[in-house]
Amino acid sequence: MTYVFDTLDPAVFDAVGIGGFGLYVLNYTLLTFRKLQAEHILYFVLNGMAAAMLLIGLSTAFNLASALIQIFWICISCLAVILRLRSKKTNMQLVGLR
């Protein structure tokens, strides 16, 4: 598996990291202009994807502090999605919509 990553041009990792930056900016812009609400699952999905992409981008120019914050964002985003999906399932069961 590492062989595949070793054969890729480092510019690919940079491009993925820049894509992650773009997702962060897009997510924040959508939130700012009220096109997306912070309670919505999509907000956390985009945040988690952005963090994962930036973490991939860090693999060629590693920075521990940046990697730790991206890992935190991935974990908290996953937790938020799980909590919202559970809440949605519970609400549907309460109304009898299973």
N, C-alpha and C positions, 0 to 999 in steps of 0.2 A: 504494500500500500504506500509506503513512504517513497518507493521508487517512482510512482506516478507523480508525486508532489515534487520530487527532485528533478524530474524532467521538464516541469513547467517553467516558463519564463517568469522571473520575479515580478514583471510588469502585470501579469495576470492577478497576482495577489494584491498588488497596489490597486488595480482596477476594481477588484471585489471590495477592498477597503473603502475606496472612494464611493462605490455604490452604497455601502453602508452609511457613509456620511450623508449621501443624498436622501436615503430613507429617513434618517433622523431629522433632516431639515424639512422634508416633505411632511412628516408626521407632526412636527411642531407647527409648521405653517397651517396645516389643516386644523389643528387644535386652536391656534390663534384666531383664525377666521371663522371659527365655529362650524366648520364643515365636518368635524369629527369631535365626538365627546370623549373625555377622559375615561368615562365609565364603559365605553364600548370595547368589545373584544378586539376589534381591528386595531385600535390604538396600541394595545399591548402586543399584538402579533407583529405589527410593523416595528415596534421598539425592539422586540426580541430578534427579529430578522436583521435589523440594523446592527445590533450589538454582535450578532454572530458573524456578520460580514466584516465588521471592523476587526474582530478577533482573528479571522482568517487573514486579513490584511496585515495584521501585526506579526504574522509568522515569519516574514522576511526581515523585518526590522523590529524585533521584540522590545517591548517596554512593559515591565512588570506592573507598574501602576495602571497603565491603560488596559492591560489584559485583565487585571482584577476588577476594574469598574465594568468592563464589558461582561465578564462572568456574572457579576452581581446583576446587571440589567437582564441578562438571559434568564437567570434564576427567578428574579422577581416578576418578569413578564410571564414566564411559564406558570408561576403560582397564581398570578392574577387571572390568566385565561382559565385555569382549572377551577378557581373559585367562582368565576362567572358562569362557567358551564354547569357547575353543580347547582348554583342558585337558579339558573334557568330551568334545569331539570326538576328541581324541587317545586318551583312555581308552576310548572306544567302539571305536575302530579297533584298539586293542591286544587287546580281547576279541573282535573280529571281528563287531561288531554294526552296522557302518556303517549 
